[in-house]
Amino acid sequence: MTEASTVTLNLLDPRKFRDPDRTADGQKRASVALGALETLWFNTGTLCNLTCSHCYIDSSPTNDSLVYLSATEVNGYLDEIAALGLPTREIGFTGGEPFMNPDILAMLEAVLERGFQALVLTNAMRPMMKCAEGLAALERRFGSRLAIRVSVDHYTRTLHEVERGKRSWDPMIDGLAWLSAEGFNLRVAGRNCWGEPEAETRKGYARLFAELGLAVDAGDPEALVIFPEMDAELDVPEITESCWGLLGVSPEAVMCASSRMVVKRKGEDRPVVVPCTLLPYGDQFVMGETLEEAGGPVKLNHPHCARFCVLGGGSCSKITD
């Protein structure tokens, strides 16, 4: 068998993930009910200072498919949480690079003043450091309720820069050092795409954290998240209702059982709500403009649902029980 034919065989069957109700072989597709909205994500916009090799959302300095959310729009959803009495504990901000959004500090302040935990996903580079004074002020006021998760794709410069580009390592390390020195609730996100056993990967990060003097426990899956890889073009099984029992996975453990994400698509007047951080674009995943409208079940009709959430056990939230 040739290398080319092997690659072809591994591509996603085009018949998969087409019908929201049935899999390609006619079985009933699995769905996930929203048990309780514990985490609400805001995508602050897809613009980013980097163009990574495998960004699932295709963030870049030119991709504005998802435009900047405003503090007013974020406050509207926080008002809805209060009005509906939702049990939301955590508000997450992702992008793009969240610190490129001009309202990011105002959004964080609004979230923290209302008593939520806040989590920001960042590459810790120049956009974050331009917000350093205001960000440090928020840390002094709200302490550990503000968590910053930095993307460190590998514990070595070489492989990190394979993904993020040349000259991306040193600014990220400087950002990590600053966050640590300021006493932030610091988290790190890595990737499992390098062909290493997870135990070895965690040991590598532990060495890096020790060298940098960072108080991050590489053995703690909340402090160091190792994300499953996502590639919507590669083959993956569809998840049927019978898969829950066969896999020993509970639908309540899947991310969309406890989270939703707000995005604002270019050319639209109002933000919309989608199931999670992994499905920002497709019209079929728009659940409405309000959290109340987005309370229905989510049909697992995307490769990311299978690869990242059900089979990979991934979650973007920092809340653990």
C-alpha positions as CSV (number, residue, x, y, z in Angstrom):
1,M,0.0,0.0,0.0
2,T,1.4,3.4,-0.9
3,E,1.8,6.3,1.4
4,A,-0.6,8.3,-0.7
5,S,-3.3,5.7,-0.6
6,T,-3.0,5.4,3.2
7,V,-3.6,9.2,3.5
8,T,-6.7,8.9,1.3
9,L,-8.1,6.1,3.3
10,N,-7.8,8.2,6.5
11,L,-9.7,11.1,5.1
12,L,-13.2,11.7,6.4
13,D,-16.0,9.8,4.6
14,P,-18.0,12.5,2.9
15,R,-21.2,10.7,3.8
16,K,-20.5,11.3,7.5
17,F,-21.8,14.2,9.6
18,R,-24.4,15.2,7.0
19,D,-27.8,14.3,8.5
20,P,-28.4,15.9,12.0
21,D,-30.6,12.9,13.0
22,R,-28.9,9.9,11.4
23,T,-25.4,8.7,10.9
24,A,-24.1,7.6,7.5
25,D,-25.1,4.0,8.3
26,G,-28.6,5.0,9.3
27,Q,-28.3,4.8,13.1
28,K,-29.8,7.4,15.4
29,R,-27.2,10.2,16.1
30,A,-26.3,10.9,19.7
31,S,-27.4,14.2,21.2
32,V,-26.5,16.0,24.4
33,A,-29.0,17.8,26.6
34,L,-28.0,20.9,28.5
35,G,-28.0,19.9,32.1
36,A,-27.0,23.3,33.6
37,L,-25.2,26.2,32.0
38,E,-22.1,26.2,34.2
39,T,-19.7,27.9,31.7
40,L,-20.5,30.6,29.2
41,W,-17.8,31.4,26.6
42,F,-17.4,34.6,24.6
43,N,-15.5,34.5,21.4
44,T,-14.0,37.9,21.4
45,G,-13.2,37.8,17.7
46,T,-11.1,35.7,15.3
47,L,-8.3,38.3,14.8
48,C,-5.0,37.1,16.2
49,N,-1.4,38.2,16.1
50,L,-0.4,34.7,15.0
51,T,-1.2,32.4,12.2
52,C,-0.8,28.9,13.6
53,S,-0.4,25.8,11.5
54,H,-3.4,24.0,12.9
55,C,-5.8,26.5,14.4
56,Y,-9.2,24.9,14.4
57,I,-10.8,28.3,14.1
58,D,-8.4,29.6,11.5
59,S,-7.5,32.7,13.6
60,S,-5.0,35.1,12.0
61,P,-4.2,38.8,11.6
62,T,-6.6,38.9,8.7
63,N,-9.5,36.6,9.7
64,D,-12.4,38.7,11.0
65,S,-15.1,36.1,10.3
66,L,-16.1,36.6,13.9
67,V,-15.9,40.3,14.8
68,Y,-15.1,41.9,18.1
69,L,-17.8,41.6,20.8
70,S,-18.4,44.7,22.8
71,A,-18.7,45.1,26.6
72,T,-22.3,46.1,26.2
73,E,-23.1,42.8,24.4
74,V,-21.3,40.8,27.0
75,N,-23.2,42.6,29.8
76,G,-26.5,41.8,28.0
77,Y,-25.8,38.0,28.4
78,L,-24.7,38.5,32.0
79,D,-28.0,40.2,32.6
80,E,-29.8,37.3,31.1
81,I,-28.0,34.8,33.3
82,A,-29.2,36.8,36.3
83,A,-32.8,37.2,35.0
84,L,-33.1,33.5,34.3
85,G,-31.4,32.4,37.5
86,L,-28.9,30.3,35.6
87,P,-26.3,28.4,37.7
88,T,-23.4,29.8,35.7
89,R,-20.1,29.9,37.6
90,E,-17.5,30.5,34.9
91,I,-17.2,33.0,32.1
92,G,-14.5,32.1,29.5
93,F,-12.9,34.3,26.8
94,T,-11.4,32.9,23.7
95,G,-10.5,34.1,20.2
96,G,-8.5,34.8,18.1
97,E,-6.4,36.5,20.7
98,P,-8.8,38.0,23.3
99,F,-6.4,40.8,24.3
100,M,-6.7,42.2,20.8
101,N,-10.3,43.1,21.6
102,P,-10.3,46.7,22.8
103,D,-13.1,46.0,25.3
104,I,-11.4,43.0,26.9
105,L,-10.5,44.7,30.2
106,A,-14.0,46.2,30.6
107,M,-15.5,42.7,29.8
108,L,-13.4,41.1,32.4
109,E,-14.2,43.7,35.0
110,A,-17.9,43.3,34.4
111,V,-17.7,39.5,34.8
112,L,-15.6,39.6,37.9
113,E,-17.6,42.4,39.6
114,R,-20.7,40.1,39.3
115,G,-18.9,37.3,41.1
116,F,-18.1,34.9,38.3
117,Q,-14.9,33.1,37.8
118,A,-13.2,34.3,34.6
119,L,-10.9,32.4,32.3
120,V,-8.9,33.9,29.4
121,L,-7.2,31.9,26.8
122,T,-4.2,33.7,25.4
123,N,-0.8,33.3,23.7
124,A,0.6,35.7,26.3
125,M,2.4,37.8,23.7
126,R,2.4,41.5,22.9
127,P,-1.4,42.0,22.8
128,M,-1.6,40.8,26.4
129,M,1.4,42.8,27.5
130,K,-0.1,46.0,26.1
131,C,-2.9,45.3,28.6
132,A,-0.5,44.6,31.4
133,E,-1.3,47.6,33.7
134,G,-5.1,47.1,33.6
135,L,-4.8,43.3,33.8
136,A,-2.6,43.5,36.9
137,A,-5.1,45.9,38.5
138,L,-7.8,43.3,38.0
139,E,-5.6,40.6,39.5
140,R,-5.1,42.7,42.6
141,R,-8.8,43.3,43.0
142,F,-10.1,39.9,42.2
143,G,-7.2,37.5,42.8
144,S,-7.6,33.8,41.9
145,R,-11.1,34.3,40.4
146,L,-9.3,35.6,37.3
147,A,-7.4,32.7,35.6
148,I,-5.2,33.1,32.6
149,R,-4.5,30.0,30.4
150,V,-1.5,30.3,28.2
151,S,-1.1,28.2,25.0
152,V,2.3,26.5,25.1
153,D,2.1,24.0,22.3
154,H,5.2,22.1,23.3
155,Y,7.7,22.4,26.1
156,T,10.5,22.9,23.6
157,R,11.1,26.0,21.6
158,T,11.5,24.0,18.4
159,L,8.1,22.2,18.3
160,H,6.2,25.2,19.8
161,E,7.5,27.3,16.9
162,V,6.7,24.6,14.4
163,E,3.0,25.3,15.3
164,R,3.2,29.0,16.1
165,G,5.9,30.3,13.9
166,K,9.4,31.6,14.3
167,R,10.1,34.1,17.1
168,S,6.9,33.1,19.0
169,W,8.7,31.3,21.9
170,D,10.5,34.1,23.6
171,P,7.6,36.6,23.9
172,M,5.4,33.8,25.2
173,I,8.0,32.9,27.8
174,D,8.3,36.5,28.8
175,G,4.5,36.7,29.2
176,L,4.4,33.6,31.4
177,A,7.2,35.0,33.6
178,W,5.2,38.3,34.0
179,L,2.0,36.5,34.9
180,S,3.8,34.4,37.4
181,A,5.6,37.4,39.0
182,E,2.3,39.2,39.3
183,G,0.7,36.3,41.1
184,F,-1.9,35.4,38.5
185,N,-3.9,32.2,38.7
186,L,-1.9,30.7,35.9
187,R,-2.8,27.8,33.7
188,V,-1.1,26.3,30.6
189,A,-2.6,24.5,27.6
190,G,-0.5,22.0,25.6
191,R,-1.2,19.6,22.7
192,N,-0.9,15.9,22.2
193,C,0.0,15.9,18.5
194,W,3.7,15.2,18.9
195,G,3.5,11.4,19.2
196,E,4.6,11.3,22.9
197,P,2.8,9.5,25.7
198,E,1.0,11.9,27.9
199,A,3.1,11.0,30.9
200,E,6.3,12.0,29.0
201,T,4.7,15.2,27.8
202,R,3.8,16.2,31.4
203,K,7.3,15.5,32.5
204,G,8.7,17.7,29.8
205,Y,6.4,20.6,30.9
206,A,7.4,20.0,34.5
207,R,11.0,20.5,33.6
208,L,10.1,23.7,31.7
209,F,8.0,25.1,34.6
210,A,10.9,24.3,37.0
211,E,13.4,26.1,34.8
212,L,11.2,29.1,34.7
213,G,10.2,29.0,38.4
214,L,6.5,28.8,37.6
215,A,4.1,27.5,40.2
216,V,2.2,25.3,37.7
217,D,1.7,21.6,38.6
218,A,2.3,19.7,35.4
219,G,0.6,16.7,36.9
220,D,-2.7,18.5,37.5
221,P,-5.0,18.2,34.5
222,E,-6.6,21.5,35.4
223,A,-3.3,23.4,35.7
224,L,-1.9,21.8,32.5
225,V,-4.5,20.9,30.0
226,I,-3.3,18.6,27.2
227,F,-5.8,19.0,24.4
228,P,-6.8,16.2,21.9
229,E,-6.0,17.2,18.3
230,M,-8.8,18.4,16.0
231,D,-8.8,17.9,12.2
232,A,-12.2,17.9,10.6
233,E,-10.8,16.4,7.4
234,L,-9.6,13.2,9.0
235,D,-11.8,10.2,9.6
236,V,-13.5,9.6,12.9
237,P,-16.4,7.5,13.9
238,E,-19.8,9.1,14.2
239,I,-21.4,8.9,17.7
240,T,-24.7,7.1,17.9
241,E,-27.0,6.7,20.9
242,S,-25.6,3.2,21.5
243,C,-22.0,4.6,21.7
244,W,-22.5,5.9,25.3
245,G,-22.8,2.5,26.7
246,L,-20.2,0.9,24.4
247,L,-17.6,3.6,25.2
248,G,-18.4,4.0,28.9
249,V,-18.9,7.7,28.4
250,S,-21.8,9.7,29.9
251,P,-23.4,12.5,27.8
252,E,-23.4,14.6,31.0
253,A,-19.6,14.6,30.8
254,V,-19.5,16.2,27.3
255,M,-18.7,19.9,27.1
256,C,-22.1,21.0,25.6
257,A,-23.9,19.5,28.6
258,S,-22.7,22.4,30.6
259,S,-21.6,25.2,28.3
260,R,-22.5,27.5,25.4
261,M,-20.5,30.1,23.5
262,V,-21.5,33.6,22.2
263,V,-20.1,34.7,18.8
264,K,-20.7,37.7,16.6
265,R,-20.5,36.9,12.9
266,K,-19.3,39.4,10.4
267,G,-22.1,41.3,8.8
268,E,-24.7,40.5,11.4
269,D,-26.2,43.0,13.8
270,R,-26.4,40.8,16.9
271,P,-24.4,38.0,18.5
272,V,-25.7,34.4,18.4
273,V,-25.2,31.4,20.7
274,V,-23.6,28.2,19.6
275,P,-23.1,24.9,21.5
276,C,-19.4,25.3,22.5
277,T,-16.0,26.7,21.6
278,L,-15.4,24.2,18.8
279,L,-18.3,25.0,16.5
280,P,-18.2,28.8,15.9
281,Y,-19.1,28.9,12.2
282,G,-21.7,26.6,10.8
283,D,-25.3,27.8,10.5
284,Q,-26.6,24.5,11.6
285,F,-25.1,25.0,15.1
286,V,-26.6,28.5,15.7
287,M,-29.1,27.9,18.5
288,G,-30.5,31.4,18.8
289,E,-29.6,34.9,19.9
290,T,-30.4,34.4,23.6
291,L,-29.3,31.9,26.2
292,E,-32.9,30.9,26.7
293,E,-33.2,30.0,23.0
294,A,-30.0,28.0,23.3
295,G,-31.2,25.7,26.0
296,G,-32.1,22.8,23.7
297,P,-30.1,19.6,23.0
298,V,-27.1,19.5,20.8
299,K,-26.8,16.9,18.0
300,L,-23.3,15.6,17.7
301,N,-23.1,16.2,14.0
302,H,-19.5,17.4,13.6
303,P,-16.1,15.5,13.6
304,H,-14.9,17.7,16.6
305,C,-17.8,16.4,18.7
306,A,-16.5,12.8,18.2
307,R,-12.7,13.4,18.2
308,F,-12.3,16.1,20.8
309,C,-15.2,15.6,23.2
310,V,-16.5,12.0,23.2
311,L,-13.4,10.0,22.2
312,G,-10.8,12.6,23.3
313,G,-12.4,13.5,26.6
314,G,-11.5,17.2,26.0
315,S,-13.1,20.2,27.6
316,C,-12.2,23.9,27.4
317,S,-13.5,24.7,30.9
318,K,-11.3,25.0,34.0
319,I,-14.1,24.0,36.3
320,T,-13.6,20.5,37.8
321,D,-15.9,18.7,40.3
